[in-house]
């Protein structure tokens, strides 16, 4: 399950970004100090490039722009972490107890309700992500037309993966219907699952990455890394359990035959 950025958030963020230069740095929000003296090449220059040092150098540069204690940034991180935790805990609890299905009178209605809650949480997460970007400095090296168009392309590609995944899976397939006993007859192999595992998650990650680049936001880039990390953890947690559900279905089918 992955996020879809709200249209309202896009219009709000784009309007702010078009108002002019980024807000001046304030206490706890200062960007990197610039001087007329040329700084040494990052990581010793390309001739001495070490990939591990380069990764560390990039992260250090991003952190130079980001105030990790800024309230909007903290809220965004909490939302990013909370959402997959929420839907996994609730779905596993439902699979074990069937209490939601009993409370709502049917597994489908219970799944629709959980799906609605997940959508609302994802809208909130996207709003927090956007506010965190707007509350911190822009990165000058990303603030150009080429980067902007790369960001738009990523938004487009991510959107294709997210929406085509939804069309292939349907509502219950997207929103953990298998935990409610609503199982697919066979594994979905049509696009985008034919070209990528977990396309909903990676499409969502591409959307966030594109959103960050469009806004030339180092804060957005850092939050996108958090999104990717949380999704990787979620995949490791979800896939074995989902496989077990379908193994149980196959075993029961064998016993009946």
C-alpha angles and dihedrals in degrees: 000000000000140000131266113205113239119248089225091056091051094051093045093048094044092050091052093047090053094053092085139264121005118275114274117266115266136185110317091004104080117140124219114306112250124204137174091245112096112246120226117266113275111261092000097299131290093292091065097035116154113184093218092050090045092054090049091047092052092049091047090052092050092049088053088068099040129080101207092195096054107122096233091051092050091048091051093051091048091050092048092051097040101053101064090038090054098048094044095049094046094044094049091047089052092048091052100042108017086216095138092051090050093046094051096038097241140039092239095054090047091050091048090052093050090046090053091050091050091051091052091048090050091052088052091048092051091049091051090047091053094046090050090054094047093049095059136055125284122238111245094209090060095043098094138097095256094055090043091056091046087054091051090050091052090049089053095047092045091049091052091053094046098047096040089051089053092049092049095047102033123216098297093043091052096045101051098273091158089066087058092051093260098131133181117240091228140003113281109245103162123107128330092021089055091065104029140025115233094007092172092062097042092043089054090049090051090051092053092045091050091046090053094048093047088057094042085233123163086186089058091049091052092047090049088057088053090050091052092047093050091048091051090053090047091052091052089050099042107039099063091047093049090048089052091053091055092044088056089050091051092048092051090049090052092051092052093050 
